């Protein structure tokens, strides 16, 4: 996971009419939360924070990943995740967060054991290359196996727990926005491979969950042109495929350092040099011409950045989705930040009890 640096402040309230305002199903009716976003937007951090937020108050949540990068282990500062569910964090109020890195080869062997009692044949299948073929060559099969494991976790019963389910919610740290619709739309992806049979049946059962009121696909973005455009395109593609869009999470939000009037003046390059000199003197530093010029240029850059973010935020508002904002933090992303972001998401109404 890429670590990020920057400035910080408290985030504002959600910019919509309410949590997941786009759907009649509220956050606790959603048992599967899929988190996607353009690379570099911090989707793994948001997925981890969402898992902690969902677990708060005594719930059990499973956080999963499917890209083989072990980003969850890095985020929660634990050893690499094996192909089994392992507790990685506790949440306030007695909640628990478990994590799983889903490996397509292991998922295939588990699938064969579950439906055909063929796990013992795994070594033979590996020798003849059947596992590699199914997980890397056969179109669509890999995604069916990955999403199928997620679906199994969502639907897994546990009679010993209140509610009768092994997990109260599952969070999927999913592939980037540019690939998310194809990744989730497994029924379409295997259409040319299997029109009938167990693979097709598995794909259809996965789609039943993904297109149901149990699921929400959340998109993480920055207030920059390319991430916002990918978010807009991603929402359109998901809706066209019949997949339920949840909220939009704006990550790394910067707080304006100047009042609106000063921002406009700074953007035009018209800040009064005498005011800059006076401000420098108040700090006890001797003003010089290069220092004044540098500060004026920095103020202009900051003002233009605020203008850009205002334009991009308006673009996101046009989507009509519940939007939540997380700040740019002044240090590397660590567990403390994950828990802080979990609180932010709860306070803004993305997760409610």
C-alpha positions in Angstrom: 0.0 0.0 0.0 1.3 3.4 -0.9 1.8 5.6 2.2 0.7 9.2 1.9 1.6 12.5 3.5 0.1 15.9 3.7 -2.0 18.3 5.8 -5.1 17.6 7.8 -8.3 18.9 9.4 -11.6 17.6 10.5 -13.9 16.5 7.6 -17.2 18.2 6.9 -20.6 16.5 7.1 -21.8 14.2 4.3 -22.8 16.1 1.2 -26.1 14.3 0.5 -29.5 13.9 2.0 -28.4 10.9 4.1 -26.4 7.7 4.3 -26.6 5.8 1.0 -29.3 8.2 -0.1 -29.4 6.5 -3.5 -31.0 3.4 -2.2 -33.9 2.3 0.0 -31.6 -0.1 1.7 -29.7 1.4 4.6 -26.1 0.7 5.6 -26.9 -2.2 7.9 -29.0 -3.9 5.3 -25.9 -4.0 3.1 -24.0 -7.1 4.0 -21.4 -6.7 1.2 -19.5 -3.5 0.8 -17.3 -3.4 -2.4 -14.7 -0.6 -2.3 -13.1 0.5 -5.6 -11.2 3.6 -6.8 -8.5 4.7 -9.2 -5.0 3.6 -8.2 -3.5 6.0 -5.7 -6.7 7.2 -4.2 -6.3 5.2 -1.0 -9.1 2.6 -1.5 -7.4 0.0 0.7 -7.2 2.5 3.6 -10.9 3.4 3.1 -11.8 -0.3 2.9 -10.0 -0.9 6.2 -11.6 2.1 7.9 -15.0 1.0 6.6 -14.4 -2.5 8.1 -13.5 -1.1 11.5 -16.5 1.3 11.3 -18.9 -1.6 10.5 -17.4 -3.7 13.3 -17.8 -1.0 15.9 -20.3 -2.0 18.6 -19.6 -5.7 18.8 -20.0 -6.8 15.2 -17.8 -9.2 13.3 -16.6 -8.1 9.9 -14.5 -9.8 7.2 -12.2 -7.6 5.1 -11.1 -9.3 1.9 -8.7 -8.5 -1.0 -8.3 -10.2 -4.4 -5.3 -8.7 -6.1 -2.5 -10.6 -4.3 -0.7 -7.5 -3.0 -1.1 -8.2 0.7 -2.1 -4.5 1.2 -4.4 -5.4 4.1 -1.5 -6.9 6.0 0.5 -3.8 5.4 -2.3 -1.5 6.5 -2.9 -3.4 9.7 0.8 -4.1 10.3 0.5 -7.9 10.4 2.4 -10.7 8.7 1.2 -11.6 5.2 -2.2 -13.1 5.2 -2.6 -16.8 4.4 -5.5 -18.3 2.6 -7.6 -18.5 5.8 -9.5 -15.9 7.7 -7.5 -14.3 10.5 -8.3 -11.6 13.0 -6.4 -8.4 12.3 -8.1 -5.8 14.5 -10.5 -5.1 17.3 -13.1 -2.4 17.0 -14.6 -0.2 19.7 -17.4 -1.9 21.7 -16.1 -5.4 21.3 -16.1 -5.7 17.5 -13.7 -7.8 15.5 -12.2 -7.4 12.0 -11.0 -10.5 10.3 -9.1 -10.5 7.0 -8.6 -12.8 4.0 -6.4 -12.5 1.0 -8.3 -14.6 -1.6 -6.0 -16.7 -3.8 -7.6 -17.9 -7.0 -5.8 -21.2 -7.1 -6.7 -22.0 -3.5 -10.3 -20.9 -4.2 -10.5 -23.3 -7.2 -9.3 -26.2 -5.0 -11.8 -25.2 -2.3 -14.5 -25.0 -4.9 -13.7 -28.5 -6.2 -13.7 -29.9 -2.7 -17.0 -28.2 -1.8 -18.9 -29.3 -4.9 -17.0 -32.4 -6.2 -14.9 -33.7 -3.2 -11.9 -33.4 -5.4 -9.4 -31.4 -3.3 -7.2 -34.5 -3.0 -6.7 -34.2 -6.7 -5.2 -30.8 -6.3 -1.6 -31.9 -6.8 -2.5 -33.8 -9.9 -4.4 -30.9 -11.3 -1.4 -28.6 -10.6 0.9 -31.0 -12.4 -1.1 -31.0 -15.6 -1.6 -27.3 -15.4 -5.3 -27.3 -14.9 -5.2 -24.9 -12.0 -3.1 -22.4 -13.9 -5.3 -22.7 -16.9 -8.5 -22.1 -14.9 -7.1 -19.2 -12.9 -5.1 -17.4 -15.5 -6.1 -18.4 -19.0 -9.8 -19.3 -19.0 -11.7 -16.0 -19.4 -13.9 -15.1 -16.5 -13.2 -18.2 -14.4 -10.7 -16.4 -12.1 -13.2 -13.7 -11.3 -15.9 -16.2 -10.7 -13.6 -18.0 -8.2 -12.7 -14.7 -6.4 -16.2 -13.3 -6.2 -17.6 -16.7 -5.4 -15.4 -16.9 -2.2 -16.7 -13.4 -1.2 -20.3 -14.5 -1.8 -19.7 -17.6 0.3 -18.5 -15.5 3.2 -21.5 -13.2 2.9 -23.9 -16.1 3.0 -22.1 -18.4 5.5 -24.3 -19.5 8.3 -23.2 -19.7 12.0 -25.9 -20.9 14.3 -23.8 -19.9 17.4 -24.1 -16.2 16.6 -27.0 -13.8 17.0 -28.5 -13.4 13.5 -27.2 -16.8 12.5 -24.5 -15.5 10.1 -20.7 -16.0 10.4 -20.1 -12.3 9.6 -22.3 -9.3 10.0 -20.7 -7.7 7.0 -18.0 -8.3 4.4 -15.9 -5.6 2.9 -14.1 -6.3 -0.4 -11.0 -4.2 -1.3 -11.7 -4.6 -5.0 -9.8 -3.9 -8.3 -9.6 -0.3 -9.5 -12.5 1.6 -11.0 -11.4 1.0 -14.6 -11.9 -2.8 -14.1 -14.5 -3.0 -11.4 -17.6 -3.5 -13.6 -16.0 -6.3 -15.6 -14.7 -7.9 -12.4 -18.1 -7.9 -10.7 -20.2 -8.7 -13.8 -19.1 -12.4 -13.8 -22.2 -13.7 -15.4 -21.5 -11.7 -18.6 -17.7 -12.6 -18.4 -18.3 -16.4 -18.5 -21.1 -16.3 -21.1 -18.9 -17.4 -23.9 -17.2 -20.0 -21.7 -20.1 -21.8 -20.1 -23.8 -21.3 -20.9 -24.8 -24.2 -18.6 -23.0 -26.2 -15.9 -21.4 -25.6 -12.5 -19.3 -22.6 -13.5 -22.4 -20.8 -15.0 -24.4 -21.7 -12.0 -21.8 -20.3 -9.7 -21.6 -17.1 -11.7 -25.3 -16.7 -11.6 -25.4 -17.3 -7.8 -22.7 -14.6 -7.4 -24.6 -12.2 -9.5 -27.8 -12.8 -7.4 -25.9 -11.5 -4.4 -24.0 -8.7 -6.2 -27.2 -7.3 -7.7 -29.3 -7.6 -4.6 -30.1 -5.1 -1.8 -27.3 -6.8 0.2 -24.6 -5.1 -1.8 -23.2 -1.6 -2.3 -20.3 -0.6 -4.5 -18.5 2.4 -3.0 -16.1 4.5 -5.1 -13.0 6.3 -3.6 -11.7 9.3 -5.4 -9.6 12.5 -5.1 -10.7 16.0 -6.0 -8.6 15.8 -9.2 -9.7 15.6 -12.8 -8.7 12.0 -13.7 -9.9 10.3 -10.5 -13.2 12.2 -10.7 -13.7 11.3 -14.3 -13.0 7.6 -13.6 -15.5 7.8 -10.8 -18.2 9.4 -13.0 -17.5 6.7 -15.7 -17.5 4.0 -13.1 -20.9 4.9 -11.7 -22.4 4.9 -15.2 -20.9 1.5 -16.1 -22.0 0.0 -12.8 -25.5 1.2 -13.2 -25.6 0.0 -16.8 -24.6 -3.5 -15.6 -27.3 -3.4 -13.0 -24.9 -3.3 -10.1 -25.8 -1.3 -7.0 -23.8 1.9 -6.4 -23.3 3.0 -2.8 -21.5 6.1 -1.7 -18.6 8.2 -3.0 -15.7 8.7 -0.6 -13.5 11.8 -1.3 -10.1 11.0 0.2 -7.2 13.4 1.0 -9.4 16.5 1.2 -7.4 19.7 1.6 -8.6 22.5 3.8 -8.5 26.0 2.2 -5.9 28.1 4.1 -7.3 31.5 2.9 -10.8 33.0 3.1 -12.7 33.2 -0.2 -11.8 36.8 -1.0 -8.1 36.2 -0.4 -8.3 33.0 -2.5 -9.6 35.0 -5.5 -6.9 37.6 -5.1 -4.1 35.0 -4.7 -5.3 33.1 -7.7 -5.0 36.2 -9.8 -1.4 36.8 -8.5 -2.5 40.1 -6.9 -1.7 39.6 -3.3 -0.4 42.8 -1.6 3.4 42.3 -1.0 3.2 44.6 2.0 0.7 42.3 3.7 2.9 39.3 3.0 5.9 41.2 4.5 3.8 42.1 7.6 2.8 38.5 8.0 6.4 37.3 7.8 7.5 39.9 10.4 4.8 38.6 12.8 6.5 35.2 12.8 9.8 36.8 13.8 11.5 36.1 10.4 13.2 38.8 8.4 11.4 39.2 5.1 13.4 39.1 1.9 12.4 39.7 -1.7 12.8 36.0 -2.7 10.9 34.8 0.4 8.0 37.2 -0.4 7.9 36.1 -4.0 8.0 32.4 -3.0 5.1 32.8 -0.6 3.1 34.7 -3.2 3.6 31.9 -5.7 2.7 29.3 -3.1 -0.5 31.1 -2.3 -1.4 31.3 -6.0 -0.8 27.6 -6.4 -3.0 26.9 -3.3 -5.8 29.1 -4.6 -5.8 27.4 -8.0 -5.9 24.0 -6.3 -8.9 25.1 -4.3 -10.6 26.3 -7.5 -9.9 22.9 -9.1 -11.3 21.0 -6.1 -14.4 23.2 -6.2 -15.0 22.3 -9.8 -14.4 18.6 -9.3 -16.6 18.5 -6.2 -19.5 20.0 -8.2 -18.9 17.2 -10.8 -19.3 14.6 -8.1 -22.4 16.3 -6.7 -24.1 15.9 -10.1 -23.9 12.1 -9.6 -26.6 12.4 -6.9 -24.8 10.0 -4.6 -24.1 10.2 -0.9 -20.6 11.7 -0.6 -18.2 11.3 2.4 -14.9 13.2 2.8 -11.7 12.1 4.5 -8.8 14.5 5.1 -5.2 14.5 3.9 -3.2 13.4 6.9 0.1 15.0 8.0 2.0 11.7 8.3 2.1 8.2 6.9 -1.1 6.2 7.1 -1.0 4.0 10.1 -3.5 2.1 12.3 -4.3 5.3 14.2 -5.4 6.9 10.9 -7.5 3.8 10.0 -9.4 4.1 13.4 -9.7 7.9 13.0 -11.2 7.4 9.5 -13.5 4.8 10.8 -14.9 7.4 13.3 -15.2 9.9 10.5 -17.2 7.6 8.3 -19.5 6.8 11.3 -19.9 10.5 12.2 -20.8 11.3 8.6 -23.5 8.6 8.4 -21.9 6.1 6.1 -22.2 3.6 8.9 -25.1 3.8 11.3 -26.5 1.5 14.0 
